[in-house]
């Protein structure tokens, strides 16, 4: 026997069905059709880069570099600038002028490197410079990309028999003025309750000379810079870089903050070298790849199937010129600071994100 509540429910349901059947002239409510996805046929048109206009008018890129840091920036016996940081300036010149040699290098000391950029004396600062909050937010400058992931360390004579920087209490430590290294070493010794005597020098070269003449016990700087310094000492094998890494030092080119298109140009000139390595391209193979590759991303990057350069006011083949004239990231690394150089640094954190031993090197997709 059906209860009173159940009977009432059935009656209401039956009534609803009858009413629905009697409404012969009505149509079921239409399901709302979703709006079509936006088609990005009308692209944002950025304000043309004033720096790019000036560079093209004068015919060269003005690039601030270290006065002399082995592996990163140094004039060779013929006076031509060489090095890891130098090559990224050349990459920008290849992208914007089609000629990697159209660069004028300006040797800049550590204390005035940001001032020279702020005053417009250079277009790019590519001088083993660390990206930090206060520099990024407080100087009116932008760090375009990280070209080398580094950290601060200590160079010491092997004869001291040191195994850790925590054994350096009371040591005389050479450190370059106007660099993050000054603050980092102070933080490290304070945090570990150790004392030290800073020996402040004006340049890497002065610090190296003072260290080698025993004017200080150890030399502190970015580990890559210490490797460069060690490579030109009278007896490199008599010196060791201690295992301690006391800071994070992401190094890369810096530009003024008031020209976002120029910042994008410098950023993507760097990324073109990274993407080149990721796609298996090199200065020797890129011409063939442009003609034969079936990889859609390779064809986009090299300007075969799309003109992405127009978005930044560049020629269609800007990335092709970067890789053809300067090389993919691996080539730049290997010849300046890697196995083909006196520094012989491992890739370490600077390996590609998808390498067998993955690193931090990563470029956004080119699409």
Secondary structure, 3 states (H helix, E strand, C coil): CCCHHHHHHHHHHHHHHHHHHHCCCCCCCCCCCCCCCCCCCCCCCCCCCHHHHHHHHHCCEEEEECCCECCCEEECCCCCEECHHHHHHHHHHHHHHCCCCCEEEEECCHHHHHHHHHCCCCCEECCCCECCHHHHHHCCEEECCCCEEECEEEEEEHHHCCCCHHHCCCEEEEEECCCHHHHHHHHHHHHCCCCEEEEEECCHHHHHHHHHCCCCCEEEEEHHHHHHHHHCCCCHHHEEECCCCCCCEEECCEEECCCHHHHHHHHHHHHHHHHHHHCCCCCCCHHHHHHHCCCHHHHHHCCCCCCHHHHHCCCCCHHHHHHHHCCCHHHHHHHHCCCCCCCCCCCHHHCECCCCCCCCECCCCCC
